[in-house]
Amino acid sequence: MKFEPKEDIKRIIIVCIAAVIMALNIKSFVRTGGLYPGGATGLALLIQRAGDLFFHVTVPYTVVNVALNAVPVYIGFRYIGKKFTLYSCLMIVLTSVLTDMLPGYAITYDTLLISIFGGLINGVVISLCLLMNATTGGTDFIAIFLSDRKGIDSWNIVLGLNVVILGAAGILFGWDKALYSIIFQYTSTQTLHVLYKKYQQETLFVVTNHAEEICDAISRATNHGATIIEGQGAYKEQERKIVYSVVSGAESKRVLRLIREADPKAFINLMKTEQVAGRFYQKPNE
């Protein structure tokens, strides 16, 4: 586990900012709307409210959230990456403590607005952590574990798991808040899909006269291979080569820039890939 002072200080600062935003979102949106946002956060709030309502015991959010993250943190250390998990632990603990300490300000009491904008903020915070090679904890660890193992974007699977938690909330505390919570979670997941594309794949077809240079550029930038296909232009009947490759959605903009540098006249077709079977390189988490 190698530490790089400049990069690690930057990551710590951004993770701390993300923790503050997450805690404020929980206090100002989630609790004001009486929502259960899924994952460890939603389950912790569910346990807290059940303790207050049925047993008249107020359990600190920090205690519940840290306990719920024990197994996901073990999965992170064991299967994902030690450095990744350490930054995630910082996010989990800091968010938990700040949620107990910071005062809550009700920006609006409209539950629909709370569900939409609270979900947007939640998705932005999760994306910010993931871009810094960390996570907010809970089901995020499970999503990354499944994505690394299966090579697919598994956030929708986690959305399905969260619906189970929301179903329990609906049975215990009423279906209106549970249904609004599903809107919150769906908004958060869709925001995450837009901002974080590591586990989304895109297919490249590049018609060019500089196939070897483009293949080298793709390999250097992404560590992905490429296939050169012989072709012929239909209009002028001139020989052309087609470079075929699949890259991560997070890498596609950089790859397009490098292709343009290698051949400004290249014709590029970039398509969203539903699923890849076989060996597809994913940069491992630290």
PAZAPA-4460 file (N, C-alpha, C; in steps of 0.05 Angstrom, whole numbers, plus 32768, in hexadecimal, padded with zeros to 4 digits):
% residues 286
    n_x    n_y    n_z   ca_x   ca_y   ca_z    c_x    c_y    c_z   seq   type   mol
   8011   7FE8   8000   8000   8000   8000   8012   8019   8000     1      M     A
   8014   8026   7FE9   8026   803D   7FE6   8017   8057   7FE9     2      K     A
   8022   8069   7FF9   8016   8083   7FFD   8025   8098   7FEE     3      F     A
   8016   80AA   7FE0   8021   80C0   7FD1   8017   80D9   7FDE     4      E     A
   8028   80E8   7FEC   801F   80FF   7FFD   800C   8113   7FEF     5      P     A
   8014   811C   7FD7   8004   8131   7FC9   7FE9   8126   7FC1     6      K     A
   7FE9   810E   7FB6   7FCF   8102   7FAD   7FBE   80FA   7FC5     7      E     A
   7FCA   80EF   7FD9   7FBB   80E6   7FF0   7FAF   80FD   8000     8      D     A
   7FBD   8114   8003   7FB2   812B   8010   7F9A   8135   8001     9      I     A
   7F9C   8136   7FE7   7F85   813F   7FD6   7F6D   812C   7FDA    10      K     A
   7F72   8112   7FDB   7F5C   80FF   7FDF   7F50   8102   7FFB    11      R     A
   7F60   8107   800F   7F56   810A   802A   7F44   8123   802C    12      I     A
   7F4D   8139   8020   7F3D   8152   8021   7F22   814E   8013    13      I     A
   7F22   8141   7FFB   7F09   813E   7FED   7EF7   812A   7FFB    14      I     A
   7F02   8115   8007   7EF1   8102   8016   7EE5   8110   802E    15      V     A
   7EF4   8122   803B   7EE9   8131   8052   7ED2   8143   8049    16      C     A
   7ED6   8151   8032   7EC1   8162   8027   7EA8   8152   8021    17      I     A
   7EAC   813A   8015   7E96   8129   800E   7E87   8120   8027    18      A     A
   7E96   811A   803D   7E89   8112   8056   7E78   8128   8061    19      A     A
   7E81   8141   8060   7E72   8157   806A   7E58   815A   805A    20      V     A
   7E5A   8158   803F   7E42   815B   802E   7E2F   8144   8033    21      I     A
   7E39   812C   8036   7E28   8115   803C   7E19   8118   8056    22      M     A
   7E27   8121   806B   7E1B   8125   8085   7E05   813A   8084    23      A     A
   7E0B   8150   8076   7DF7   8166   8073   7DDF   815C   8063    24      L     A
   7DE4   814C   804F   7DCE   8141   803F   7DBC   812F   8051    25      N     A
   7DC8   811F   8062   7DB8   810E   8074   7DA8   811F   8087    26      I     A
   7DB4   8133   8093   7DA6   8144   80A7   7D91   8156   809A    27      K     A
   7D98   8162   8083   7D86   8177   8078   7D72   816C   8064    28      S     A
   7D77   8156   8057   7D65   814B   8044   7D59   8131   804D    29      F     A
   7D6A   811D   8052   7D60   8102   8058   7D4F   8102   8071    30      V     A
   7D58   810D   8087   7D49   810C   80A0   7D31   811F   809F    31      R     A
   7D34   8135   8092   7D1D   8147   808F   7D06   813A   8081    32      T     A
   7D0D   812B   806C   7CF8   811E   805C   7CF0   8103   8068    33      G     A
   7CFD   80F9   807D   7CF7   80DF   8088   7CFD   80C9   8075    34      G     A
   7D13   80CC   8065   7D19   80B8   8050   7D2D   80A3   805B    35      L     A
   7D2E   808D   804C   7D41   8077   8051   7D50   8072   8037    36      Y     A
   7D69   807E   8034   7D76   807E   801A   7D83   8064   8011    37      P     A
   7D7E   804E   801F   7D8A   8035   8016   7DA7   8032   8021    38      G     A
   7DB2   801A   801D   7DCD   8015   8026   7DD0   8016   8044    39      G     A
   7DE9   8019   804D   7DEE   801A   806A   7DE2   8033   8076    40      A     A
   7DE2   8049   8068   7DD6   8062   8072   7DB9   805E   8077    41      T     A
   7DAA   8054   8064   7D8D   804F   8067   7D87   803B   807D    42      G     A
   7D97   8026   807F   7D93   8011   8093   7D99   801D   80AF    43      L     A
   7DAE   802E   80B1   7DB4   803A   80CB   7D9D   804C   80D4    44      A     A
   7D92   805C   80C1   7D7C   806E   80C8   7D63   805D   80CF    45      L     A
   7D5F   8047   80C2   7D49   8035   80C7   7D4B   8029   80E4    46      L     A
   7D63   8021   80EB   7D68   8016   8106   7D64   802B   811B    47      I     A
   7D6E   8043   8115   7D6B   8059   8128   7D4E   805F   812D    48      Q     A
   7D3E   8061   8118   7D22   8068   811B   7D13   8052   8129    49      R     A
   7D19   8039   8122   7D0C   8022   812F   7D13   8022   814D    50      A     A
   7D2C   8028   8154   7D33   802A   8171   7D23   803F   817F    51      G     A
   7D21   8057   8172   7D11   806D   817F   7CF4   8066   8182    52      D     A
   7CE8   805A   816D   7CCB   8055   816C   7CC3   803E   817D    53      L     A
   7CD1   8027   817B   7CC8   800F   8188   7CD5   800A   81A4    54      F     A
   7CEE   8013   81A7   7CFC   800E   81C0   7D03   8027   81D0    55      F     A
   7CFD   803E   81C5   7D02   8058   81D2   7D1F   805B   81DA    56      H     A
   7D31   8051   81C8   7D4E   8053   81CC   7D5A   8062   81B4    57      V     A
   7D69   8077   81B9   7D76   8085   81A4   7D93   807B   81A0    58      T     A
   7D98   806E   818A   7DB2   8063   8185   7DC1   8077   8173    59      V     A
   7DDA   807F   817A   7DE9   8092   8169   7DED   8087   814D    60      P     A
   7DEB   8099   813A   7DEE   8091   811E   7E0A   8085   8119    61      Y     A
   7E1E   8090   8126   7E3A   8087   8123   7E3C   8069   812A    62      T     A
   7E31   8062   8141   7E33   8046   814A   7E26   8033   8136    63      V     A
   7E0E   8039   812D   7DFF   8028   811B   7E0D   8026   8100    64      V     A
   7E15   803D   80F5   7E21   803D   80DA   7E3C   802F   80D9    65      N     A
   7E4D   8034   80ED   7E67   8027   80EE   7E63   8008   80F1    66      V     A
   7E50   8000   8101   7E4C   7FE3   8105   7E42   7FD6   80EB    67      A     A
   7E30   7FE4   80DD   7E25   7FD9   80C4   7E3A   7FD7   80AE    68      L     A
   7E4F   7FE8   80B0   7E63   7FE8   809B   7E7A   7FD4   80A1    69      N     A
   7E79   7FC6   80B8   7E8E   7FB4   80BF   7E93   7F9F   80AA    70      A     A
   7E7E   7F91   80A1   7E81   7F7C   808D   7E8A   7F88   8071    71      V     A
   7E7D   7F9D   8067   7E86   7FA9   804E   7EA3   7FB2   804F    72      P     A
   7EAC   7FBD   8066   7EC8   7FC5   8069   7EDB   7FAC   8067    73      V     A
   7ED3   7F96   8073   7EE3   7F7E   8070   7EE4   7F75   8053    74      Y     A
   7ECE   7F77   8045   7ECE   7F70   8028   7EE1   7F82   8019    75      I     A
   7EE1   7F9C   8020   7EF3   7FAF   8013   7F10   7FA8   8018    76      G     A
   7F18   7FA3   8031   7F34   7F9B   8037   7F3C   7F81   802A    77      F     A
   7F29   7F6E   8029   7F30   7F54   801F   7F30   7F52   8001    78      R     A
   7F1E   7F60   7FF4   7F1B   7F5B   7FD7   7F1F   7F73   7FC5    79      Y     A
   7F1D   7F8C   7FD0   7F1D   7FA3   7FBF   7F38   7FB2   7FC0    80      I     A
   7F40   7FBB   7FD7   7F5A   7FC9   7FDA   7F5C   7FD5   7FF5    81      G     A
   7F74   7FD4   8001   7F78   7FDE   801D   7F77   7FFC   801E    82      K     A
   7F84   8009   800C   7F84   8027   800B   7F68   8031   8005    83      K     A
   7F5B   8025   7FF2   7F40   802C   7FEB   7F2E   802A   8004    84      F     A
   7F31   8014   8013   7F20   8010   802B   7F27   8023   8041    85      T     A
   7F40   802B   8045   7F48   803E   8059   7F3B   8059   8054    86      L     A
   7F3B   8063   803B   7F2E   807C   8035   7F0F   8079   8039    87      Y     A
   7F05   8062   8033   7EE8   805D   8037   7EE1   805E   8054    88      S     A
   7EF3   8053   8065   7EEE   8053   8082   7EEE   8070   808C    89      C     A
   7F00   8081   8082   7F01   809D   8089   7EE6   80AA   8082    90      L     A
   7EDB   80A4   806A   7EC2   80AF   8062   7EAB   80A5   8074    91      M     A
   7EAB   808B   807A   7E95   8080   808B   7E95   808C   80A7    92      I     A
   7EAC   808D   80B4   7EAE   8097   80CF   7EA8   80B4   80D0    93      V     A
   7EB4   80C4   80BE   7EB0   80E1   80BF   7E93   80E8   80B9    94      L     A
   7E87   80DB   80A5   7E6A   80E0   809F   7E59   80D9   80B8    95      T     A
   7E5F   80C3   80C5   7E4F   80BA   80DC   7E51   80CF   80F3    96      S     A
   7E69   80D7   80F9   7E6D   80EA   8110   7E60   8105   8109    97      V     A
   7E64   810F   80F1   7E58   8128   80E9   7E3A   8127   80E8    98      L     A
   7E2F   8110   80E1   7E11   810E   80E1   7E06   8110   80FD    99      T     A
   7E15   8106   8111   7E0C   8109   812D   7E12   8125   8138   100      D     A
   7E26   8133   812D   7E2E   814D   8139   7E22   8165   812B   101      M     A
   7E20   8165   8111   7E17   817C   8102   7DF9   8181   8106   102      L     A
   7DF1   819B   8108   7DD4   81A1   810A   7DC7   819D   80EE   103      P     A
   7DAE   8198   80EF   7D9F   8194   80D5   7D8F   81AD   80CF   104      G     A
   7D8F   81B5   80B5   7D80   81CC   80AC   7D6C   81C3   8097   105      Y     A
   7D53   81C8   809C   7D3E   81BF   8089   7D3D   81D4   8072   106      A     A
   7D46   81CC   805A   7D46   81DE   8043   7D2A   81DF   8037   107      I     A
   7D1D   81C8   8036   7D01   81C6   802D   7CF4   81AE   803B   108      T     A
   7CD9   81B0   803C   7CCA   8199   8048   7CBB   818A   8033   109      Y     A
   7CBF   8191   8019   7CB3   8183   8003   7CC1   8168   7FFF   110      D     A
   7CB4   8152   8004   7CC1   8138   8004   7CCB   8130   7FE8   111      T     A
   7CBC   8138   7FD3   7CC5   8132   7FB8   7CDF   8141   7FB1   112      L     A
   7CE0   815A   7FB8   7CF9   816A   7FB3   7D10   815E   7FC4   113      L     A
   7D0B   8156   7FDC   7D1F   814A   7FED   7D29   8131   7FE0   114      I     A
   7D17   8120   7FD6   7D1F   8107   7FCA   7D31   810B   7FB1   115      S     A
   7D2A   811E   7FA1   7D38   8123   7F88   7D53   8130   7F8D   116      I     A
   7D53   8146   7F9B   7D6C   8155   7FA0   7D7E   8147   7FB4   117      F     A
   7D72   813A   7FC8   7D82   812A   7FDA   7D90   8113   7FCC   118      G     A
   7D81   8106   7FBA   7D8D   80F1   7FAA   7DA3   80FA   7F98   119      G     A
   7DA0   8112   7F8C   7DB5   811E   7F7B   7DCE   8123   7F8B   120      L     A
   7DCB   812F   7FA3   7DE2   8134   7FB4   7DF0   811A   7FBC   121      I     A
   7DE0   8106   7FC3   7DEA   80EC   7FCB   7DFB   80DF   7FB5   122      N     A
   7DF0   80E0   7F9C   7DFE   80D5   7F85   7E18   80E4   7F7F   123      G     A
   7E18   80FF   7F82   7E30   810E   7F7D   7E45   8107   7F92   124      V     A
   7E3D   8104   7FAB   7E51   80FE   7FC0   7E5D   80E2   7FBC   125      V     A
   7E4C   80CF   7FB5   7E57   80B4   7FB0   7E6A   80B4   7F98   126      I     A
   7E63   80C2   7F83   7E74   80C5   7F6B   7E8E   80D2   7F72   127      S     A
   7E8D   80E7   7F83   7EA5   80F5   7F8B   7EB8   80E3   7F9A   128      L     A
   7EAD   80D2   7FAC   7EBE   80BF   7FBB   7ECA   80AB   7FA8   129      C     A
   7EBA   80A0   7F96   7EC4   808B   7F84   7EDA   8096   7F72   130      L     A
   7ED7   80AF   7F69   7EEC   80BB   7F58   7F06   80BF   7F68   131      L     A
   7F04   80C1   7F82   7F1B   80C4   7F93   7F24   80A8   7F9D   132      M     A
   7F19   8093   7F92   7F21   8078   7F99   7F1A   8072   7FB6   133      N     A
   7F01   8078   7FBD   7EF6   8072   7FD8   7ED8   806D   7FD4   134      A     A
   7ECA   8068   7FEA   7EAD   8064   7FE8   7EA0   806D   8001   135      T     A
   7E85   8071   8000   7E76   8079   8017   7E6F   8062   802A   136      T     A
   7E77   804A   8022   7E72   8032   8033   7E59   8023   802C   137      G     A
   7E53   800F   803C   7E3B   8000   8039   7E3A   7FF0   801F   138      G     A
   7E23   7FF3   8011   7E1F   7FE4   7FF8   7E32   7FED   7FE2   139      T     A
   7E3F   8004   7FE5   7E53   800D   7FD0   7E69   7FF9   7FCE   140      D     A
   7E72   7FEE   7FE5   7E87   7FD9   7FE5   7E7E   7FC1   7FD5   141      F     A
   7E65   7FB9   7FD9   7E5A   7FA2   7FCC   7E58   7FA7   7FAE   142      I     A
   7E4F   7FBF   7FA6   7E4D   7FC6   7F8A   7E68   7FC5   7F7C   143      A     A
   7E7D   7FD0   7F89   7E98   7FD0   7F7D   7EA3   7FB3   7F7C   144      I     A
   7E9E   7FA4   7F91   7EA7   7F88   7F91   7E9A   7F78   7F7A   145      F     A
   7E80   7F7C   7F76   7E73   7F6D   7F60   7E7C   7F78   7F45   146      L     A
   7E80   7F92   7F43   7E89   7F9E   7F29   7EA5   7F94   7F22   147      S     A
   7EB7   7F92   7F36   7ED2   7F88   7F30   7ED1   7F6B   7F29   148      D     A
   7EC1   7F5B   7F37   7EC0   7F3E   7F32   7EB1   7F37   7F17   149      R     A
   7E9B   7F45   7F12   7E8B   7F3E   7EFB   7E91   7F4F   7EE3   150      K     A
   7E9F   7F66   7EE6   7EA6   7F77   7ED0   7E8E   7F86   7EC5   151      G     A
   7E7A   7F8C   7ED7   7E62   7F99   7ECE   7E5C   7FB0   7EE1   152      I     A
   7E4B   7FC3   7ED8   7E42   7FD8   7EEA   7E2B   7FCD   7EFB   153      D     A
   7E30   7FC9   7F15   7E1E   7FBB   7F26   7E0E   7FCE   7F38   154      S     A
   7E0E   7FE8   7F33   7E00   7FFA   7F45   7DE2   7FF6   7F44   155      W     A
   7DD7   7FED   7F2E   7DBA   7FE7   7F2D   7DB3   7FCF   7F3E   156      N     A
   7DC6   7FBC   7F41   7DC2   7FA5   7F52   7DBF   7FAF   7F6F   157      I     A
   7DD1   7FC1   7F77   7DD0   7FCD   7F92   7DB6   7FDC   7F96   158      V     A
   7DAC   7FEA   7F80   7D93   7FF8   7F82   7D7D   7FE4   7F89   159      L     A
   7D7E   7FCC   7F7D   7D6A   7FB7   7F84   7D6C   7FAE   7FA1   160      G     A
   7D84   7FAB   7FAB   7D88   7FA4   7FC7   7D7D   7FB9   7FDA   161      L     A
   7D81   7FD2   7FD2   7D77   7FE8   7FE3   7D59   7FE9   7FE3   162      N     A
   7D4C   7FE0   7FCE   7D2F   7FE0   7FCE   7D24   7FCD   7FE4   163      V     A
   7D33   7FB8   7FEA   7D2B   7FA6   8000   7D2B   7FB4   801A   164      V     A
   7D40   7FC5   801F   7D42   7FD5   8038   7D2A   7FE8   8039   165      I     A
   7D24   7FF4   8022   7D0E   8008   8021   7CF3   7FFA   8025   166      L     A
   7CF1   7FE1   801C   7CD9   7FD1   8021   7CD4   7FCD   803F   167      G     A
   7CEA   7FC7   804D   7CE8   7FC4   806A   7CDF   7FDE   8077   168      A     A
   7CEA   7FF5   806E   7CE2   800F   8078   7CC5   8014   8073   169      A     A
   7CBC   800C   805B   7C9F   8010   8055   7C8D   8000   8067   170      G     A
   7C95   7FE7   806D   7C84   7FD7   807F   7C83   7FE2   809B   171      I     A
   7C9A   7FED   80A5   7C9C   7FF6   80C0   7C91   8012   80C4   172      L     A
   7C96   8024   80B1   7C91   8041   80B5   7C7F   804E   80A0   173      F     A
   7C74   803E   808D   7C62   804A   807A   7C6F   804B   805E   174      G     A
   7C5E   8046   804A   7C68   8043   802E   7C6E   805D   8020   175      W     A
   7C62   8073   802A   7C68   808D   801C   7C85   8094   801E   176      D     A
   7C91   8092   8036   7CAE   8099   8038   7CBF   8085   802A   177      K     A
   7CB7   806B   802A   7CC7   8057   801C   7CC7   805C   7FFE   178      A     A
   7CB0   8064   7FF3   7CAE   8069   7FD6   7CBE   8082   7FCF   179      L     A
   7CBD   8096   7FDF   7CCE   80AE   7FDA   7CEB   80A7   7FDC   180      Y     A
   7CF2   8094   7FEE   7D0E   808B   7FF1   7D17   807D   7FD8   181      S     A
   7D05   806F   7FCA   7D0D   8062   7FB1   7D14   8077   7F9C   182      I     A
   7D05   808D   7F9C   7D0B   80A3   7F8A   7D27   80AF   7F90   183      I     A
   7D2C   80B2   7FAA   7D46   80BC   7FB3   7D5C   80A9   7FAA   184      F     A
   7D59   808F   7FAE   7D6D   807C   7FA6   7D71   807A   7F88   185      Q     A
   7D5B   807B   7F79   7D5D   807A   7F5C   7D6B   8092   7F51   186      Y     A
   7D65   80AA   7F5C   7D72   80C2   7F53   7D90   80C1   7F59   187      T     A
   7D97   80B6   7F71   7DB3   80B4   7F78   7DC2   80A1   7F65   188      S     A
   7DB5   808A   7F5F   7DC2   8076   7F4D   7DC6   8081   7F31   189      T     A
   7DB2   8090   7F26   7DB5   809B   7F0B   7DCA   80B1   7F0B   190      Q     A
   7DCC   80C1   7F20   7DE1   80D5   7F21   7DFD   80C7   7F21   191      T     A
   7DFF   80B2   7F30   7E18   80A2   7F31   7E1F   8097   7F15   192      L     A
   7E0B   808E   7F06   7E11   8083   7EEB   7E1C   8099   7ED9   193      H     A
   7E12   80B1   7EDC   7E1B   80C7   7ECB   7E38   80D0   7ED2   194      V     A
   7E3E   80D1   7EEC   7E57   80DC   7EF5   7E6E   80C8   7EF8   195      L     A
   7E67   80AF   7EFC   7E7C   809B   7F01   7E79   8084   7EED   196      Y     A
   7E8D   8081   7EDB   7E8A   806E   7EC5   7E9F   8059   7EC4   197      K     A
   7EAD   8054   7EDA   7EC3   8040   7ED9   7EB9   8025   7ED1   198      K     A
   7EA2   801C   7ED9   7E98   8002   7ED4   7E85   8001   7EBC   199      Y     A
   7E84   8017   7EAD   7E75   8017   7E93   7E89   8015   7E7D   200      Q     A
   7E82   8005   7E69   7E94   8001   7E52   7E89   800E   7E39   201      Q     A
   7E9C   8017   7E28   7E94   8023   7E0E   7EA6   8016   7DF8   202      E     A
   7E99   8012   7DE1   7EA7   8005   7DCB   7EB0   801A   7DB6   203      T     A
   7EC8   8017   7DAD   7ED4   8029   7D99   7ED8   801B   7D7F   204      L     A
   7ECE   8028   7D69   7ED5   8020   7D4E   7EE2   8039   7D41   205      F     A
   7EFB   8036   7D39   7F0A   804C   7D2E   7F13   8045   7D12   206      V     A
   7F0A   8054   7CFE   7F13   8050   7CE2   7F2A   8063   7CDE   207      V     A
   7F41   8058   7CD6   7F5A   8069   7CD6   7F6F   805D   7CC4   208      T     A
   7F82   806E   7CBD   7F9A   8064   7CAF   7FB2   8062   7CC2   209      N     A
   7FAD   8066   7CDC   7FC3   8065   7CF0   7FBB   8052   7D06   210      H     A
   7FB4   803A   7CFF   7FA9   8027   7D12   7FBD   8020   7D28   211      A     A
   7FD6   801B   7D21   7FEA   8013   7D35   7FEE   8029   7D4A   212      E     A
   7FF0   8043   7D41   7FF3   8058   7D54   7FDC   805B   7D67   213      E     A
   7FC4   8057   7D5C   7FAC   8058   7D6D   7FAB   8041   7D81   214      I     A
   7FB2   8029   7D78   7FB3   8012   7D8B   7FC7   8017   7DA1   215      C     A
   7FDE   8023   7D9B   7FF2   8029   7DAF   7FE7   803E   7DC3   216      D     A
   7FD9   8052   7DB8   7FCE   8067   7DCA   7FB9   805B   7DDD   217      A     A
   7FA8   804A   7DD3   7F94   803D   7DE4   7FA1   802C   7DFA   218      I     A
   7FB5   801D   7DF2   7FC3   800C   7E05   7FD1   801C   7E1B   219      S     A
   7FDF   8032   7E13   7FED   8042   7E27   7FDA   8050   7E3A   220      R     A
   7FC3   8059   7E2F   7FB1   8068   7E40   7F9F   8057   7E52   221      A     A
   7F98   803F   7E49   7F84   802F   7E58   7F8D   8013   7E5F   222      T     A
   7FA3   800A   7E54   7FAC   7FEE   7E58   7F99   7FDA   7E4B   223      N     A
   7F89   7FE4   7E38   7F77   7FD2   7E29   7F83   7FCC   7E0E   224      H     A
   7F7E   7FB5   7E03   7F87   7FAE   7DE8   7F73   7FB7   7DD3   225      G     A
   7F79   7FB2   7DBA   7F68   7FBA   7DA4   7F6C   7FA6   7D8D   226      A     A
   7F59   7FA5   7D7B   7F59   7F94   7D64   7F59   7FA5   7D4B   227      T     A
   7F6B   7F9E   7D38   7F6C   7FAD   7D1E   7F5E   7F9C   7D09   228      I     A
   7F4A   7FA7   7CFC   7F3A   7F9A   7CE8   7F3F   7FA7   7CCD   229      I     A
   7F45   7F96   7CB9   7F49   7FA1   7C9E   7F2E   7FA8   7C91   230      E     A
   7F2D   7FBF   7C84   7F14   7FC8   7C77   7F19   7FD7   7C5E   231      G     A
   7F03   7FE0   7C51   7F05   7FEF   7C38   7EEF   8004   7C38   232      Q     A
   7EF7   801C   7C31   7EE3   8031   7C2F   7ED1   802D   7C17   233      G     A
   7EB7   802F   7C1B   7EA4   8029   7C05   7EA4   803F   7BF0   234      A     A
   7EA9   8058   7BF7   7EA7   806E   7BE4   7EC0   806F   7BD1   235      Y     A
   7ED8   806F   7BDC   7EF0   8071   7BCC   7EFE   8056   7BC9   236      K     A
   7EF3   8042   7BD5   7EFE   8027   7BD3   7F1B   8026   7BDC   237      E     A
   7F22   8036   7BEF   7F3D   8036   7BFA   7F3F   8024   7C13   238      Q     A
   7F56   8018   7C17   7F59   8007   7C2F   7F59   8018   7C48   239      E     A
   7F4B   800E   7C5C   7F4A   801B   7C76   7F4D   8006   7C8B   240      R     A
   7F56   800E   7CA3   7F58   7FFD   7CBA   7F45   8006   7CCF   241      K     A
   7F39   7FF3   7CDD   7F26   7FF9   7CF3   7F32   7FEF   7D0D   242      I     A
   7F34   8001   7D20   7F3E   7FF9   7D3B   7F25   7FF5   7D4C   243      V     A
   7F24   7FDD   7D58   7F0D   7FD6   7D6A   7F18   7FD2   7D86   244      Y     A
   7F0B   7FDF   7D99   7F14   7FDC   7DB5   7EFD   7FE2   7DC8   245      S     A
   7EFE   7FD9   7DE0   7EEA   7FDF   7DF5   7EF9   7FEB   7E0C   246      V     A
   7EF0   8003   7E15   7EFD   8011   7E2B   7EE8   8018   7E40   247      V     A
   7EF2   801F   7E58   7EE1   8029   7E6D   7ED5   8044   7E66   248      S     A
   7EBC   8049   7E6E   7EAF   8062   7E69   7EBF   8079   7E75   249      G     A
   7ECD   8074   7E8C   7EDC   8089   7E98   7EF5   8091   7E88   250      A     A
   7EFD   807F   7E76   7F16   8083   7E66   7F10   808E   7E4A   251      E     A
   7EF7   808E   7E42   7EF0   8092   7E26   7EF8   80AE   7E1C   252      S     A
   7EF4   80C3   7E2C   7EFB   80DE   7E23   7F19   80E1   7E1E   253      K     A
   7F29   80D5   7E30   7F46   80D6   7E2C   7F4E   80C7   7E14   254      R     A
   7F42   80B0   7E0F   7F48   809F   7DF8   7F41   80AE   7DDE   255      V     A
   7F2A   80BB   7DDD   7F22   80CA   7DC5   7F36   80E0   7DBF   256      L     A
   7F40   80ED   7DD4   7F54   8103   7DD0   7F6E   80F8   7DC4   257      R     A
   7F77   80E1   7DCE   7F8F   80D5   7DC4   7F8C   80CB   7DA8   258      L     A
   7F75   80C1   7DA1   7F70   80B8   7D86   7F71   80CF   7D73   259      I     A
   7F65   80E6   7D7B   7F66   80FE   7D6A   7F83   8108   7D66   260      R     A
   7F93   8105   7D7B   7FAF   810D   7D79   7FBE   80FB   7D65   261      E     A
   7FB8   80E1   7D66   7FC6   80CE   7D55   7FBD   80D0   7D38   262      A     A
   7FA2   80D6   7D34   7F98   80D8   7D19   7F80   80EC   7D19   263      D     A
   7F85   8105   7D13   7F6F   8119   7D13   7F59   8113   7D00   264      P     A
   7F5E   8102   7CEB   7F49   80FC   7CD7   7F3B   80E2   7CDD   265      K     A
   7F41   80D5   7CF3   7F34   80BC   7CFA   7F16   80BF   7CFD   266      A     A
   7F07   80AA   7CF4   7EEA   80AA   7CF8   7EE5   8097   7D10   267      F     A
   7ED8   80A2   7D25   7ED5   8094   7D3F   7EB7   808F   7D44   268      I     A
   7EB1   8076   7D4B   7E96   806F   7D53   7E98   8064   7D70   269      N     A
   7E8C   8072   7D83   7E8D   806A   7D9F   7E72   8062   7DA8   270      L     A
   7E6F   8049   7DB2   7E55   803E   7DB9   7E55   8034   7DD6   271      M     A
   7E3F   8037   7DE3   7E3C   802B   7DFE   7E3A   800D   7DFC   272      K     A
   7E49   8000   7E0D   7E4A   7FE2   7E0E   7E39   7FD8   7E25   273      T     A
   7E27   7FC6   7E1F   7E16   7FBB   7E33   7E24   7FA8   7E46   274      E     A
   7E34   7F96   7E3A   7E42   7F82   7E4B   7E5B   7F77   7E3C   275      Q     A
   7E70   7F72   7E4B   7E88   7F66   7E3F   7E8D   7F4B   7E4C   276      V     A
   7E92   7F37   7E3C   7E99   7F1C   7E46   7EB6   7F17   7E3E   277      A     A
   7EC5   7F0C   7E50   7EE2   7F08   7E4B   7EF3   7F1A   7E5C   278      G     A
   7F0C   7F1B   7E56   7F1F   7F2B   7E66   7F1D   7F49   7E5F   279      R     A
   7F17   7F59   7E73   7F15   7F76   7E6F   7F24   7F82   7E86   280      F     A
   7F39   7F91   7E81   7F4A   7F9C   7E96   7F3C   7FB2   7EA5   281      Y     A
   7F3C   7FAF   7EC0   7F33   7FC5   7ED1   7F4A   7FCC   7EE4   282      Q     A
   7F50   7FE5   7EE5   7F65   7FEE   7EF8   7F5D   7FE7   7F14   283      K     A
   7F6E   7FD7   7F22   7F66   7FCF   7F3D   7F66   7FE6   7F51   284      P     A
   7F54   7FE4   7F65   7F54   7FF8   7F7A   7F6C   7FF3   7F8D   285      N     A
   7F77   8008   7F98   7F8F   8005   7FA8   7F88   7FF9   7FC3   286      E     A
***
